């Protein structure tokens, strides 16, 4: 029992450490360069680019929050009769954390875009300050999908095992 709790604490500590490392990486690109307002001919290019990226982020926020809610519902056991094994609980917890972080970085990216519009300097969308936030959002979302994919694949193989007694592993 004590070894099992030790593994859980180690897993949570690992997830929190990775989360902090990603946060520090995103924060490392936090300085804007001096802004040179774009020429009117190039402004349309930035407006379209920011609009396209914003649509990607909007979809990511919606999917991330939905999938994080699904993960939380699985973890707190809203469906009776479904049991989760230790590894599956870990991957559901991991995917939930990844989706929540993905939504956080997407919102942080949008805050940076608002700052660009406020300062009337759309060319800074290509600076590392915003690129790191967008990349963190995207890669955390993909990592969450991979983690959730592990849960789906393991449930498929659990259904193939006649000795599983209905357990979701």
C-alpha positions as CSV (number, residue, x, y, z in Angstrom):
1,X,0.0,0.0,0.0
2,X,2.8,2.4,0.9
3,X,4.7,1.6,-2.3
4,X,1.5,2.2,-4.3
5,X,1.1,5.6,-2.7
6,X,4.7,6.4,-3.3
7,X,4.3,5.7,-7.0
8,X,1.3,7.9,-7.2
9,X,3.1,10.8,-5.4
10,X,6.1,10.2,-7.8
11,X,3.8,10.4,-10.8
12,X,2.1,13.6,-9.6
13,X,5.5,15.1,-8.9
14,X,6.7,14.2,-12.4
15,X,3.7,15.8,-14.0
16,X,4.0,19.0,-11.9
17,X,7.8,19.1,-12.7
18,X,7.1,18.8,-16.4
19,X,4.4,21.4,-16.2
20,X,6.8,23.9,-14.5
21,X,9.4,23.2,-17.1
22,X,7.0,24.0,-19.9
23,X,5.9,27.2,-18.1
24,X,9.5,28.3,-17.7
25,X,10.2,27.6,-21.4
26,X,7.2,29.7,-22.5
27,X,8.2,32.4,-20.1
28,X,11.7,32.5,-21.5
29,X,10.4,34.1,-24.7
30,X,8.6,36.9,-22.9
31,X,10.3,40.0,-24.3
32,X,9.0,41.9,-27.3
33,X,11.3,43.7,-29.6
34,X,10.8,47.3,-30.6
35,X,7.7,47.7,-32.7
36,X,7.8,49.1,-36.1
37,X,4.3,49.6,-37.4
38,X,3.6,47.8,-40.6
39,X,3.0,49.4,-43.9
40,X,-0.6,49.6,-44.8
41,X,-0.1,47.1,-47.7
42,X,1.3,44.5,-45.3
43,X,-1.3,45.1,-42.5
44,X,-3.9,42.9,-44.3
45,X,-1.4,40.0,-44.3
46,X,-1.0,40.2,-40.5
47,X,-4.8,40.6,-40.0
48,X,-5.4,37.4,-42.0
49,X,-2.6,35.5,-40.3
50,X,-3.8,36.4,-36.8
51,X,-7.4,35.6,-37.7
52,X,-6.4,32.1,-38.9
53,X,-4.3,31.4,-35.8
54,X,-7.1,32.7,-33.6
55,X,-9.5,30.2,-35.2
56,X,-7.1,27.4,-34.5
57,X,-6.8,28.5,-30.9
58,X,-10.5,28.9,-30.5
59,X,-11.1,25.3,-31.6
60,X,-8.3,24.2,-29.4
61,X,-9.8,25.9,-26.4
62,X,-13.2,24.3,-27.0
63,X,-11.8,20.8,-27.5
64,X,-9.4,21.1,-24.6
65,X,-12.1,22.2,-22.1
66,X,-14.5,19.5,-23.3
67,X,-11.9,16.7,-23.1
68,X,-10.6,18.0,-19.7
69,X,-14.2,17.8,-18.5
70,X,-14.5,14.3,-19.8
71,X,-11.3,13.3,-18.0
72,X,-12.5,14.8,-14.8
73,X,-15.8,13.0,-15.1
74,X,-14.0,9.7,-15.6
75,X,-11.7,10.3,-12.6
76,X,-14.5,11.3,-10.2
77,X,-16.6,8.3,-11.3
78,X,-19.8,9.9,-12.7
79,X,-20.6,6.6,-14.5
80,X,-21.5,3.8,-12.2
81,X,-20.1,0.3,-12.8
82,X,-16.9,1.5,-14.6
83,X,-13.7,0.8,-12.9
84,X,-10.4,2.2,-13.9
85,X,-7.1,0.5,-13.3
86,X,-4.1,2.4,-12.0
87,X,-2.3,3.0,-15.3
88,X,-5.5,4.1,-17.0
89,X,-6.3,6.5,-14.1
90,X,-2.8,7.9,-14.6
91,X,-3.2,8.5,-18.3
92,X,-6.7,10.0,-17.8
93,X,-5.2,12.3,-15.2
94,X,-2.3,13.1,-17.4
95,X,-4.5,13.9,-20.4
96,X,-6.8,16.0,-18.3
97,X,-3.8,18.1,-17.0
98,X,-2.5,18.4,-20.5
99,X,-5.8,19.7,-21.9
100,X,-6.2,22.2,-19.1
101,X,-2.7,23.5,-19.7
102,X,-3.4,23.6,-23.4
103,X,-6.4,25.8,-22.8
104,X,-4.3,28.0,-20.4
105,X,-1.7,28.7,-23.0
106,X,-4.3,29.3,-25.7
107,X,-5.9,32.0,-23.5
108,X,-2.5,33.4,-22.7
109,X,-1.7,33.6,-26.4
110,X,-5.0,35.5,-27.0
111,X,-4.0,37.9,-24.3
112,X,-0.8,38.6,-26.2
113,X,-2.7,39.1,-29.4
114,X,-4.9,41.7,-27.6
115,X,-1.7,43.4,-26.5
116,X,-0.6,43.5,-30.1
117,X,-3.8,45.2,-31.2
118,X,-3.7,47.6,-28.3
119,X,-0.1,48.7,-29.2
120,X,-1.0,48.7,-32.9
121,X,1.8,46.4,-33.8
122,X,0.6,43.1,-35.5
123,X,4.1,42.2,-36.9
124,X,5.1,41.1,-33.4
125,X,2.9,38.0,-33.8
126,X,6.1,36.3,-35.1
127,X,8.1,37.0,-32.0
128,X,9.0,34.2,-29.6
129,X,6.8,35.7,-26.9
130,X,3.7,34.6,-28.8
131,X,5.2,31.7,-30.7
132,X,6.1,29.9,-27.5
133,X,2.6,30.3,-26.1
134,X,1.0,29.1,-29.3
135,X,3.4,26.1,-29.6
136,X,2.9,25.2,-26.0
137,X,-0.9,25.2,-26.6
138,X,-0.6,23.1,-29.7
139,X,1.9,20.5,-28.4
140,X,0.2,20.1,-25.0
141,X,-3.1,19.5,-26.9
142,X,-1.4,16.8,-29.1
143,X,0.2,15.2,-26.0
144,X,-3.2,15.1,-24.3
145,X,-4.7,13.4,-27.4
146,X,-1.9,10.8,-27.3
147,X,-2.5,10.2,-23.7
148,X,-6.2,9.8,-24.3
149,X,-5.4,7.6,-27.2
150,X,-3.6,5.2,-24.8
151,X,-6.8,5.0,-22.8
152,X,-8.8,4.1,-25.8
153,X,-6.4,1.5,-27.1
154,X,-6.1,-0.1,-23.7
155,X,-9.9,-0.3,-23.4
156,X,-10.0,-2.0,-26.8
157,X,-7.6,-4.6,-25.7
158,X,-9.4,-5.0,-22.3
159,X,-12.6,-5.8,-24.3
160,X,-10.7,-8.5,-26.2
161,X,-9.6,-10.1,-22.9
162,X,-12.4,-12.4,-21.6
163,X,-10.9,-12.5,-18.1
164,X,-11.2,-8.7,-17.5
165,X,-14.6,-9.1,-15.8
166,X,-15.8,-5.8,-17.3
167,X,-12.9,-3.8,-15.9
168,X,-11.6,-0.9,-17.9
169,X,-7.9,-1.3,-18.1
